[in-house]
Amino acid sequence: MISTATNIGSPQGSAAGYAGVRKETLHPLVILYLFTVVIPIGFNIGSVAITTMRLLLMATIVPMSVNLFSGKYGKVYPIDYLFYVHIIWASLALIVNNPGLAVQNIGSFSVEFLGGYTLARAYIRTPATFIALIRMILLLVLFALPFAVSEALNGRAAIPYWIGKIPGLWSVAQVNIEKRMGLERVQVYFAHPIHFGLFCSSVLALTFVSMRGIVSNFARYALSMAICLGVFLSLSSGALLAAILQMSLVAWAFLLRRNEARWKILIGIFVFLYVAIDLASNRTPLRVFMTYATFSSQTAYYRSIIVEWGMINVWANPFLGLGLNNWVRPGYMKDGSMDNFWLVMAVRYGIPGFLTVALGYADALYRVGRRRFAPGSQLANMKFGWMVVFVGLSFTLYTVHIWTAMYSYVFFLLGAGVWMADATDDAGQGEAVADAAERKRRVSYSRGPAAGPVHAREVQPSHARSDIAENAATDAEQDARRSPEVFTRFSDREKAGPAQRFARERDAAKYKR
């Protein structure tokens, strides 16, 4: 499903790029949105906490939602309906479980979730704007690296600290987390180091794969290494897992690039390993996965307890969840945090709340993943890079939770790839390009004992027809030179139009036979 037509090692990639992709610029609202993601400025209006991101999205969400469902942003997909139903159901869960907190919380999370998603659906709808978005995110990651290195050494997030010094403004809180590997974990401009690591990892495959043929190979490798530095400085197992999964999928695609069944083979390997671990280990496969997806066995054990008790809460409140109320857990779990995004959706909003967001997420991956583009084309690279990011992120969200700016950003980036579900490839023929290429390979050319070419009458792409005509013209002219009777027919070939020349060349071939 990830890609059936992407050839990571194909030399066509550099030649198949979009000529105008370097000149495209992002819509000002998208640029402003990304700055609100990385510059966390907040202020209070009475008892209501407002951030610059929420303020921006409150001003855009209603008109963009109307335009989305009226078809102005392209085809309306099930993901669009599912995400809006998710917000409706989540709002109902909050009203029932937390009536006193419902209004403020419904406004904040719905604006962040739907506002980011619809903004991407509105303004990221072409290959050129998609590449421009990757460039912008890359710039923000590179801008953050000096601050990240400084924070890793002195333990202070400089940007939130400076914002907090401005009267009337506030920013994300400085987190105090135990050092890892002798370094402070960096948050730079996010609420948690995990979020900074995920932000960096979100552009890794997009840079390494989707920018192929647009920037030089040296630039791709250098930028990817810079991104990995940002992921490492977060010292987050979830972010590192996202990066490792992405590069593993890219490596798998490269090593098996000539095997059309490579993704089926990979799924088969995962199923086999799951069954083998389940039979051979006294722990569940998920617990084994947790052990290797975290920095310490203690963290892995704690997260497995979160999953176990989280599911107890889900089955106890299957329809409307718990809302913002405390979840039932062992007494020794003083911290009520739940490092599992998918589980939080189920615990907080019930099983319908989880299904609507998970099915919408899966619908986007399915619709983009099933598209077929010309192997090695720029669209195939864009699709593969985006798919790798979100397939990796699907597993990572099982080990981390996201909120506020990162919550909005993840679904913004998801919406930024939905346009590919209905995109046409570099030649403007969409999915038919693969079939056309196959038909071209099947076209046979046969010759009689002393005849010119006999070519198939099958409908061909324009470039295939021109090749046939050129071959026919060359062979017919050679035959004509050996036949004085028809030589005069070709003496005026340059004066005739293309249609007449082709007809004469065909007649010459028939005459020779």
Contacts in CASP RR format, 6 or more apart in sequence:
PFRMAT RR
TARGET T0000
AUTHOR 0000-0000-0000
METHOD contacts of the structure
MODEL  1
MISTATNIGSPQGSAAGYAGVRKETLHPLVILYLFTVVIPIGFNIGSVAI
TTMRLLLMATIVPMSVNLFSGKYGKVYPIDYLFYVHIIWASLALIVNNPG
LAVQNIGSFSVEFLGGYTLARAYIRTPATFIALIRMILLLVLFALPFAVS
EALNGRAAIPYWIGKIPGLWSVAQVNIEKRMGLERVQVYFAHPIHFGLFC
SSVLALTFVSMRGIVSNFARYALSMAICLGVFLSLSSGALLAAILQMSLV
AWAFLLRRNEARWKILIGIFVFLYVAIDLASNRTPLRVFMTYATFSSQTA
YYRSIIVEWGMINVWANPFLGLGLNNWVRPGYMKDGSMDNFWLVMAVRYG
IPGFLTVALGYADALYRVGRRRFAPGSQLANMKFGWMVVFVGLSFTLYTV
HIWTAMYSYVFFLLGAGVWMADATDDAGQGEAVADAAERKRRVSYSRGPA
AGPVHAREVQPSHARSDIAENAATDAEQDARRSPEVFTRFSDREKAGPAQ
RFARERDAAKYKR
1 263 0 8 1.000
1 365 0 8 1.000
1 366 0 8 1.000
1 369 0 8 1.000
1 370 0 8 1.000
2 249 0 8 1.000
2 253 0 8 1.000
2 263 0 8 1.000
2 369 0 8 1.000
2 384 0 8 1.000
2 387 0 8 1.000
2 388 0 8 1.000
2 391 0 8 1.000
3 253 0 8 1.000
3 263 0 8 1.000
3 369 0 8 1.000
3 380 0 8 1.000
3 383 0 8 1.000
3 384 0 8 1.000
3 387 0 8 1.000
4 260 0 8 1.000
4 263 0 8 1.000
4 372 0 8 1.000
5 372 0 8 1.000
5 373 0 8 1.000
5 374 0 8 1.000
5 375 0 8 1.000
5 376 0 8 1.000
5 380 0 8 1.000
5 434 0 8 1.000
6 253 0 8 1.000
6 373 0 8 1.000
6 375 0 8 1.000
6 376 0 8 1.000
6 380 0 8 1.000
6 381 0 8 1.000
6 383 0 8 1.000
6 384 0 8 1.000
7 257 0 8 1.000
7 375 0 8 1.000
7 376 0 8 1.000
7 380 0 8 1.000
8 209 0 8 1.000
8 212 0 8 1.000
8 250 0 8 1.000
8 253 0 8 1.000
8 254 0 8 1.000
8 257 0 8 1.000
8 384 0 8 1.000
9 254 0 8 1.000
9 257 0 8 1.000
9 376 0 8 1.000
10 257 0 8 1.000
10 375 0 8 1.000
10 376 0 8 1.000
12 374 0 8 1.000
12 375 0 8 1.000
12 376 0 8 1.000
12 377 0 8 1.000
13 212 0 8 1.000
13 213 0 8 1.000
13 376 0 8 1.000
13 377 0 8 1.000
13 378 0 8 1.000
13 381 0 8 1.000
14 212 0 8 1.000
14 213 0 8 1.000
16 213 0 8 1.000
16 374 0 8 1.000
16 376 0 8 1.000
16 377 0 8 1.000
16 378 0 8 1.000
16 426 0 8 1.000
17 213 0 8 1.000
17 214 0 8 1.000
17 377 0 8 1.000
17 378 0 8 1.000
17 426 0 8 1.000
18 127 0 8 1.000
18 128 0 8 1.000
18 131 0 8 1.000
18 378 0 8 1.000
18 426 0 8 1.000
20 128 0 8 1.000
21 127 0 8 1.000
21 128 0 8 1.000
21 131 0 8 1.000
21 132 0 8 1.000
21 214 0 8 1.000
21 378 0 8 1.000
22 131 0 8 1.000
22 214 0 8 1.000
23 128 0 8 1.000
24 126 0 8 1.000
24 128 0 8 1.000
24 129 0 8 1.000
24 131 0 8 1.000
24 132 0 8 1.000
25 132 0 8 1.000
26 123 0 8 1.000
26 129 0 8 1.000
26 132 0 8 1.000
26 133 0 8 1.000
26 136 0 8 1.000
27 122 0 8 1.000
27 123 0 8 1.000
27 129 0 8 1.000
29 56 0 8 1.000
29 60 0 8 1.000
29 119 0 8 1.000
29 123 0 8 1.000
30 119 0 8 1.000
30 120 0 8 1.000
30 123 0 8 1.000
30 124 0 8 1.000
30 133 0 8 1.000
30 136 0 8 1.000
31 136 0 8 1.000
32 56 0 8 1.000
33 53 0 8 1.000
33 56 0 8 1.000
33 57 0 8 1.000
33 116 0 8 1.000
33 119 0 8 1.000
33 412 0 8 1.000
34 136 0 8 1.000
34 137 0 8 1.000
34 140 0 8 1.000
36 51 0 8 1.000
36 52 0 8 1.000
36 53 0 8 1.000
36 56 0 8 1.000
36 405 0 8 1.000
37 53 0 8 1.000
37 199 0 8 1.000
37 405 0 8 1.000
37 408 0 8 1.000
37 409 0 8 1.000
38 140 0 8 1.000
38 144 0 8 1.000
38 189 0 8 1.000
38 199 0 8 1.000
38 405 0 8 1.000
39 52 0 8 1.000
39 159 0 8 1.000
39 163 0 8 1.000
39 189 0 8 1.000
40 51 0 8 1.000
40 159 0 8 1.000
40 160 0 8 1.000
40 163 0 8 1.000
40 171 0 8 1.000
40 172 0 8 1.000
40 189 0 8 1.000
40 190 0 8 1.000
40 191 0 8 1.000
40 405 0 8 1.000
41 51 0 8 1.000
41 52 0 8 1.000
41 163 0 8 1.000
41 169 0 8 1.000
41 171 0 8 1.000
42 49 0 8 1.000
42 50 0 8 1.000
42 51 0 8 1.000
42 52 0 8 1.000
42 163 0 8 1.000
42 169 0 8 1.000
42 170 0 8 1.000
42 171 0 8 1.000
43 50 0 8 1.000
43 168 0 8 1.000
43 169 0 8 1.000
43 170 0 8 1.000
44 50 0 8 1.000
44 168 0 8 1.000
44 170 0 8 1.000
48 104 0 8 1.000
49 104 0 8 1.000
49 108 0 8 1.000
51 404 0 8 1.000
51 405 0 8 1.000
53 112 0 8 1.000
53 405 0 8 1.000
53 408 0 8 1.000
54 108 0 8 1.000
54 111 0 8 1.000
54 112 0 8 1.000
57 111 0 8 1.000
57 112 0 8 1.000
57 115 0 8 1.000
57 116 0 8 1.000
57 119 0 8 1.000
57 408 0 8 1.000
58 111 0 8 1.000
60 115 0 8 1.000
60 118 0 8 1.000
60 119 0 8 1.000
61 111 0 8 1.000
61 114 0 8 1.000
61 115 0 8 1.000
61 118 0 8 1.000
64 73 0 8 1.000
64 115 0 8 1.000
64 118 0 8 1.000
64 119 0 8 1.000
64 121 0 8 1.000
64 122 0 8 1.000
65 84 0 8 1.000
65 114 0 8 1.000
65 118 0 8 1.000
67 73 0 8 1.000
67 122 0 8 1.000
68 76 0 8 1.000
68 80 0 8 1.000
68 118 0 8 1.000
68 121 0 8 1.000
68 122 0 8 1.000
69 76 0 8 1.000
69 80 0 8 1.000
73 121 0 8 1.000
73 122 0 8 1.000
73 125 0 8 1.000
74 125 0 8 1.000
74 419 0 8 1.000
74 422 0 8 1.000
75 421 0 8 1.000
75 422 0 8 1.000
77 363 0 8 1.000
77 364 0 8 1.000
77 367 0 8 1.000
77 418 0 8 1.000
77 421 0 8 1.000
78 359 0 8 1.000
78 360 0 8 1.000
78 363 0 8 1.000
79 360 0 8 1.000
79 361 0 8 1.000
79 363 0 8 1.000
79 364 0 8 1.000
79 367 0 8 1.000
79 418 0 8 1.000
80 121 0 8 1.000
82 356 0 8 1.000
82 357 0 8 1.000
82 359 0 8 1.000
82 360 0 8 1.000
82 363 0 8 1.000
83 113 0 8 1.000
83 114 0 8 1.000
83 117 0 8 1.000
83 356 0 8 1.000
83 357 0 8 1.000
83 360 0 8 1.000
83 411 0 8 1.000
84 114 0 8 1.000
85 356 0 8 1.000
86 113 0 8 1.000
86 349 0 8 1.000
86 353 0 8 1.000
86 356 0 8 1.000
86 357 0 8 1.000
86 360 0 8 1.000
87 109 0 8 1.000
87 110 0 8 1.000
87 113 0 8 1.000
87 114 0 8 1.000
89 349 0 8 1.000
89 352 0 8 1.000
89 353 0 8 1.000
89 356 0 8 1.000
90 106 0 8 1.000
90 109 0 8 1.000
90 110 0 8 1.000
90 348 0 8 1.000
90 349 0 8 1.000
90 353 0 8 1.000
91 102 0 8 1.000
91 106 0 8 1.000
91 110 0 8 1.000
92 320 0 8 1.000
93 320 0 8 1.000
93 321 0 8 1.000
93 323 0 8 1.000
93 348 0 8 1.000
93 349 0 8 1.000
93 350 0 8 1.000
93 353 0 8 1.000
94 101 0 8 1.000
94 102 0 8 1.000
94 105 0 8 1.000
94 106 0 8 1.000
94 323 0 8 1.000
94 324 0 8 1.000
95 102 0 8 1.000
95 106 0 8 1.000
96 320 0 8 1.000
97 320 0 8 1.000
97 321 0 8 1.000
97 322 0 8 1.000
97 323 0 8 1.000
97 324 0 8 1.000
97 325 0 8 1.000
98 105 0 8 1.000
98 323 0 8 1.000
98 324 0 8 1.000
98 325 0 8 1.000
101 324 0 8 1.000
105 324 0 8 1.000
109 407 0 8 1.000
112 404 0 8 1.000
112 405 0 8 1.000
112 407 0 8 1.000
112 408 0 8 1.000
113 407 0 8 1.000
113 408 0 8 1.000
113 411 0 8 1.000
115 408 0 8 1.000
115 412 0 8 1.000
116 408 0 8 1.000
116 409 0 8 1.000
116 411 0 8 1.000
116 412 0 8 1.000
117 411 0 8 1.000
117 412 0 8 1.000
117 414 0 8 1.000
117 415 0 8 1.000
119 412 0 8 1.000
120 412 0 8 1.000
120 413 0 8 1.000
120 414 0 8 1.000
120 415 0 8 1.000
120 416 0 8 1.000
120 417 0 8 1.000
120 418 0 8 1.000
121 415 0 8 1.000
121 418 0 8 1.000
121 419 0 8 1.000
123 129 0 8 1.000
124 130 0 8 1.000
124 133 0 8 1.000
124 415 0 8 1.000
124 416 0 8 1.000
124 417 0 8 1.000
124 419 0 8 1.000
125 419 0 8 1.000
126 419 0 8 1.000
127 378 0 8 1.000
127 379 0 8 1.000
127 382 0 8 1.000
127 423 0 8 1.000
130 210 0 8 1.000
130 382 0 8 1.000
130 416 0 8 1.000
130 417 0 8 1.000
130 419 0 8 1.000
131 210 0 8 1.000
131 211 0 8 1.000
131 214 0 8 1.000
131 382 0 8 1.000
133 416 0 8 1.000
134 203 0 8 1.000
134 206 0 8 1.000
134 207 0 8 1.000
134 210 0 8 1.000
134 211 0 8 1.000
137 202 0 8 1.000
137 203 0 8 1.000
137 206 0 8 1.000
138 203 0 8 1.000
138 207 0 8 1.000
138 223 0 8 1.000
138 227 0 8 1.000
140 199 0 8 1.000
141 199 0 8 1.000
141 200 0 8 1.000
141 203 0 8 1.000
141 226 0 8 1.000
141 227 0 8 1.000
141 230 0 8 1.000
142 223 0 8 1.000
142 226 0 8 1.000
144 188 0 8 1.000
144 189 0 8 1.000
144 196 0 8 1.000
144 200 0 8 1.000
144 230 0 8 1.000
145 226 0 8 1.000
145 229 0 8 1.000
145 230 0 8 1.000
147 157 0 8 1.000
147 158 0 8 1.000
147 159 0 8 1.000
147 186 0 8 1.000
147 188 0 8 1.000
147 189 0 8 1.000
148 186 0 8 1.000
148 188 0 8 1.000
148 196 0 8 1.000
148 229 0 8 1.000
148 230 0 8 1.000
148 233 0 8 1.000
149 233 0 8 1.000
150 158 0 8 1.000
151 157 0 8 1.000
151 158 0 8 1.000
151 184 0 8 1.000
151 186 0 8 1.000
151 187 0 8 1.000
151 188 0 8 1.000
151 233 0 8 1.000
152 183 0 8 1.000
152 184 0 8 1.000
152 185 0 8 1.000
152 186 0 8 1.000
152 233 0 8 1.000
153 183 0 8 1.000
153 184 0 8 1.000
154 184 0 8 1.000
155 184 0 8 1.000
155 186 0 8 1.000
156 174 0 8 1.000
157 172 0 8 1.000
157 174 0 8 1.000
157 186 0 8 1.000
157 187 0 8 1.000
157 188 0 8 1.000
157 189 0 8 1.000
159 171 0 8 1.000
159 188 0 8 1.000
159 189 0 8 1.000
160 171 0 8 1.000
160 172 0 8 1.000
160 173 0 8 1.000
160 174 0 8 1.000
160 187 0 8 1.000
160 189 0 8 1.000
161 171 0 8 1.000
161 174 0 8 1.000
163 169 0 8 1.000
163 170 0 8 1.000
163 171 0 8 1.000
164 170 0 8 1.000
164 171 0 8 1.000
172 187 0 8 1.000
172 189 0 8 1.000
172 190 0 8 1.000
172 191 0 8 1.000
172 404 0 8 1.000
173 191 0 8 1.000
174 187 0 8 1.000
175 185 0 8 1.000
175 187 0 8 1.000
175 191 0 8 1.000
175 192 0 8 1.000
175 193 0 8 1.000
177 184 0 8 1.000
177 185 0 8 1.000
177 193 0 8 1.000
179 185 0 8 1.000
180 235 0 8 1.000
180 295 0 8 1.000
181 235 0 8 1.000
183 233 0 8 1.000
183 235 0 8 1.000
185 193 0 8 1.000
185 233 0 8 1.000
185 234 0 8 1.000
185 235 0 8 1.000
185 236 0 8 1.000
186 193 0 8 1.000
186 196 0 8 1.000
186 230 0 8 1.000
186 233 0 8 1.000
186 234 0 8 1.000
186 235 0 8 1.000
187 193 0 8 1.000
187 195 0 8 1.000
187 196 0 8 1.000
187 234 0 8 1.000
188 196 0 8 1.000
189 196 0 8 1.000
190 196 0 8 1.000
190 199 0 8 1.000
190 405 0 8 1.000
190 406 0 8 1.000
191 403 0 8 1.000
191 404 0 8 1.000
191 405 0 8 1.000
191 406 0 8 1.000
193 234 0 8 1.000
193 235 0 8 1.000
193 236 0 8 1.000
194 234 0 8 1.000
194 236 0 8 1.000
194 238 0 8 1.000
194 239 0 8 1.000
194 400 0 8 1.000
195 402 0 8 1.000
195 405 0 8 1.000
195 406 0 8 1.000
196 230 0 8 1.000
196 233 0 8 1.000
196 234 0 8 1.000
196 236 0 8 1.000
196 239 0 8 1.000
197 230 0 8 1.000
197 231 0 8 1.000
197 233 0 8 1.000
197 234 0 8 1.000
197 236 0 8 1.000
197 239 0 8 1.000
197 242 0 8 1.000
198 236 0 8 1.000
198 238 0 8 1.000
198 239 0 8 1.000
198 242 0 8 1.000
198 393 0 8 1.000
198 396 0 8 1.000
198 400 0 8 1.000
198 402 0 8 1.000
198 406 0 8 1.000
198 410 0 8 1.000
199 406 0 8 1.000
199 409 0 8 1.000
200 227 0 8 1.000
200 228 0 8 1.000
200 230 0 8 1.000
200 231 0 8 1.000
200 234 0 8 1.000
200 239 0 8 1.000
200 243 0 8 1.000
201 227 0 8 1.000
201 231 0 8 1.000
201 239 0 8 1.000
201 242 0 8 1.000
201 243 0 8 1.000
201 246 0 8 1.000
201 389 0 8 1.000
201 396 0 8 1.000
202 242 0 8 1.000
202 389 0 8 1.000
202 393 0 8 1.000
202 409 0 8 1.000
202 410 0 8 1.000
202 413 0 8 1.000
203 227 0 8 1.000
203 389 0 8 1.000
204 224 0 8 1.000
204 227 0 8 1.000
204 228 0 8 1.000
204 231 0 8 1.000
204 242 0 8 1.000
204 243 0 8 1.000
204 246 0 8 1.000
204 247 0 8 1.000
204 389 0 8 1.000
205 246 0 8 1.000
205 247 0 8 1.000
205 249 0 8 1.000
205 250 0 8 1.000
205 384 0 8 1.000
205 385 0 8 1.000
205 386 0 8 1.000
205 388 0 8 1.000
205 389 0 8 1.000
206 385 0 8 1.000
206 386 0 8 1.000
206 389 0 8 1.000
207 220 0 8 1.000
207 223 0 8 1.000
207 224 0 8 1.000
207 227 0 8 1.000
208 220 0 8 1.000
208 221 0 8 1.000
208 224 0 8 1.000
208 247 0 8 1.000
208 250 0 8 1.000
208 385 0 8 1.000
209 250 0 8 1.000
209 381 0 8 1.000
209 384 0 8 1.000
209 385 0 8 1.000
209 388 0 8 1.000
210 381 0 8 1.000
210 382 0 8 1.000
210 384 0 8 1.000
210 385 0 8 1.000
210 386 0 8 1.000
211 219 0 8 1.000
211 220 0 8 1.000
211 223 0 8 1.000
211 381 0 8 1.000
212 220 0 8 1.000
212 381 0 8 1.000
213 378 0 8 1.000
213 381 0 8 1.000
214 378 0 8 1.000
215 223 0 8 1.000
227 243 0 8 1.000
228 243 0 8 1.000
231 239 0 8 1.000
231 240 0 8 1.000
231 242 0 8 1.000
231 243 0 8 1.000
232 240 0 8 1.000
235 295 0 8 1.000
236 400 0 8 1.000
237 293 0 8 1.000
237 294 0 8 1.000
237 295 0 8 1.000
237 299 0 8 1.000
237 399 0 8 1.000
238 293 0 8 1.000
238 294 0 8 1.000
238 396 0 8 1.000
238 399 0 8 1.000
238 400 0 8 1.000
239 396 0 8 1.000
239 400 0 8 1.000
241 293 0 8 1.000
241 395 0 8 1.000
241 396 0 8 1.000
241 399 0 8 1.000
242 392 0 8 1.000
242 393 0 8 1.000
242 395 0 8 1.000
242 396 0 8 1.000
245 391 0 8 1.000
245 392 0 8 1.000
245 395 0 8 1.000
245 396 0 8 1.000
246 388 0 8 1.000
246 389 0 8 1.000
246 392 0 8 1.000
249 388 0 8 1.000
249 391 0 8 1.000
249 392 0 8 1.000
250 385 0 8 1.000
250 388 0 8 1.000
252 262 0 8 1.000
252 266 0 8 1.000
253 262 0 8 1.000
253 384 0 8 1.000
256 262 0 8 1.000
256 265 0 8 1.000
259 265 0 8 1.000
273 285 0 8 1.000
274 285 0 8 1.000
277 285 0 8 1.000
277 288 0 8 1.000
278 284 0 8 1.000
278 285 0 8 1.000
281 288 0 8 1.000
283 291 0 8 1.000
286 304 0 8 1.000
286 307 0 8 1.000
287 300 0 8 1.000
287 304 0 8 1.000
290 300 0 8 1.000
290 301 0 8 1.000
290 303 0 8 1.000
290 304 0 8 1.000
290 399 0 8 1.000
291 297 0 8 1.000
291 300 0 8 1.000
293 300 0 8 1.000
293 399 0 8 1.000
294 300 0 8 1.000
294 303 0 8 1.000
294 399 0 8 1.000
302 333 0 8 1.000
303 339 0 8 1.000
303 340 0 8 1.000
303 399 0 8 1.000
305 329 0 8 1.000
305 330 0 8 1.000
305 333 0 8 1.000
306 329 0 8 1.000
306 333 0 8 1.000
306 338 0 8 1.000
306 339 0 8 1.000
306 340 0 8 1.000
306 343 0 8 1.000
307 340 0 8 1.000
307 343 0 8 1.000
309 327 0 8 1.000
309 328 0 8 1.000
309 329 0 8 1.000
309 330 0 8 1.000
309 333 0 8 1.000
310 327 0 8 1.000
310 329 0 8 1.000
310 338 0 8 1.000
310 343 0 8 1.000
310 346 0 8 1.000
310 347 0 8 1.000
311 343 0 8 1.000
312 328 0 8 1.000
313 321 0 8 1.000
313 322 0 8 1.000
313 327 0 8 1.000
313 328 0 8 1.000
313 347 0 8 1.000
314 321 0 8 1.000
314 343 0 8 1.000
314 346 0 8 1.000
314 347 0 8 1.000
314 350 0 8 1.000
314 351 0 8 1.000
316 328 0 8 1.000
317 347 0 8 1.000
317 350 0 8 1.000
318 350 0 8 1.000
318 351 0 8 1.000
319 350 0 8 1.000
319 351 0 8 1.000
319 352 0 8 1.000
320 349 0 8 1.000
320 350 0 8 1.000
321 346 0 8 1.000
321 347 0 8 1.000
321 348 0 8 1.000
321 349 0 8 1.000
321 350 0 8 1.000
322 347 0 8 1.000
322 348 0 8 1.000
323 348 0 8 1.000
323 349 0 8 1.000
324 348 0 8 1.000
326 336 0 8 1.000
327 336 0 8 1.000
327 338 0 8 1.000
327 347 0 8 1.000
329 336 0 8 1.000
337 401 0 8 1.000
338 344 0 8 1.000
338 347 0 8 1.000
338 401 0 8 1.000
339 399 0 8 1.000
339 400 0 8 1.000
339 401 0 8 1.000
340 397 0 8 1.000
340 398 0 8 1.000
340 399 0 8 1.000
340 400 0 8 1.000
340 401 0 8 1.000
341 397 0 8 1.000
341 398 0 8 1.000
341 400 0 8 1.000
341 401 0 8 1.000
341 402 0 8 1.000
342 354 0 8 1.000
342 358 0 8 1.000
342 397 0 8 1.000
342 398 0 8 1.000
343 398 0 8 1.000
344 401 0 8 1.000
345 353 0 8 1.000
345 354 0 8 1.000
345 357 0 8 1.000
345 358 0 8 1.000
346 353 0 8 1.000
346 354 0 8 1.000
361 390 0 8 1.000
361 394 0 8 1.000
361 414 0 8 1.000
364 390 0 8 1.000
364 414 0 8 1.000
364 415 0 8 1.000
364 417 0 8 1.000
364 418 0 8 1.000
364 421 0 8 1.000
365 387 0 8 1.000
365 390 0 8 1.000
365 391 0 8 1.000
365 394 0 8 1.000
367 418 0 8 1.000
367 421 0 8 1.000
368 383 0 8 1.000
368 386 0 8 1.000
368 387 0 8 1.000
368 417 0 8 1.000
368 418 0 8 1.000
368 420 0 8 1.000
368 421 0 8 1.000
369 383 0 8 1.000
369 387 0 8 1.000
371 383 0 8 1.000
371 420 0 8 1.000
371 421 0 8 1.000
371 423 0 8 1.000
371 431 0 8 1.000
372 430 0 8 1.000
372 431 0 8 1.000
372 433 0 8 1.000
372 434 0 8 1.000
373 379 0 8 1.000
373 380 0 8 1.000
373 383 0 8 1.000
373 423 0 8 1.000
373 425 0 8 1.000
373 426 0 8 1.000
373 430 0 8 1.000
373 431 0 8 1.000
373 433 0 8 1.000
373 434 0 8 1.000
374 380 0 8 1.000
374 425 0 8 1.000
374 426 0 8 1.000
374 427 0 8 1.000
374 433 0 8 1.000
374 434 0 8 1.000
374 437 0 8 1.000
375 434 0 8 1.000
377 425 0 8 1.000
377 426 0 8 1.000
378 426 0 8 1.000
379 420 0 8 1.000
379 423 0 8 1.000
379 425 0 8 1.000
379 426 0 8 1.000
380 425 0 8 1.000
382 420 0 8 1.000
383 420 0 8 1.000
386 416 0 8 1.000
386 417 0 8 1.000
386 420 0 8 1.000
389 413 0 8 1.000
390 414 0 8 1.000
393 410 0 8 1.000
402 410 0 8 1.000
423 430 0 8 1.000
424 430 0 8 1.000
425 431 0 8 1.000
425 433 0 8 1.000
427 433 0 8 1.000
429 436 0 8 1.000
429 461 0 8 1.000
436 461 0 8 1.000
439 458 0 8 1.000
439 460 0 8 1.000
440 460 0 8 1.000
440 461 0 8 1.000
440 464 0 8 1.000
443 455 0 8 1.000
443 456 0 8 1.000
443 458 0 8 1.000
443 460 0 8 1.000
443 464 0 8 1.000
444 456 0 8 1.000
445 453 0 8 1.000
445 454 0 8 1.000
445 455 0 8 1.000
445 456 0 8 1.000
445 471 0 8 1.000
446 454 0 8 1.000
447 453 0 8 1.000
447 454 0 8 1.000
448 454 0 8 1.000
448 513 0 8 1.000
450 512 0 8 1.000
450 513 0 8 1.000
451 509 0 8 1.000
451 512 0 8 1.000
451 513 0 8 1.000
452 472 0 8 1.000
452 475 0 8 1.000
452 476 0 8 1.000
452 479 0 8 1.000
452 509 0 8 1.000
452 512 0 8 1.000
452 513 0 8 1.000
453 468 0 8 1.000
453 471 0 8 1.000
453 472 0 8 1.000
453 475 0 8 1.000
453 509 0 8 1.000
455 468 0 8 1.000
455 471 0 8 1.000
455 472 0 8 1.000
460 468 0 8 1.000
469 498 0 8 1.000
469 502 0 8 1.000
472 502 0 8 1.000
472 505 0 8 1.000
472 506 0 8 1.000
472 509 0 8 1.000
473 501 0 8 1.000
473 502 0 8 1.000
473 505 0 8 1.000
475 509 0 8 1.000
476 490 0 8 1.000
476 504 0 8 1.000
476 505 0 8 1.000
476 506 0 8 1.000
476 508 0 8 1.000
476 509 0 8 1.000
476 512 0 8 1.000
477 490 0 8 1.000
477 493 0 8 1.000
477 505 0 8 1.000
477 508 0 8 1.000
479 508 0 8 1.000
479 509 0 8 1.000
479 512 0 8 1.000
480 486 0 8 1.000
480 487 0 8 1.000
480 489 0 8 1.000
480 490 0 8 1.000
480 508 0 8 1.000
481 487 0 8 1.000
483 508 0 8 1.000
483 511 0 8 1.000
483 512 0 8 1.000
485 511 0 8 1.000
486 507 0 8 1.000
486 508 0 8 1.000
486 511 0 8 1.000
489 504 0 8 1.000
489 507 0 8 1.000
489 508 0 8 1.000
490 504 0 8 1.000
490 505 0 8 1.000
490 508 0 8 1.000
493 501 0 8 1.000
493 504 0 8 1.000
496 504 0 8 1.000
END
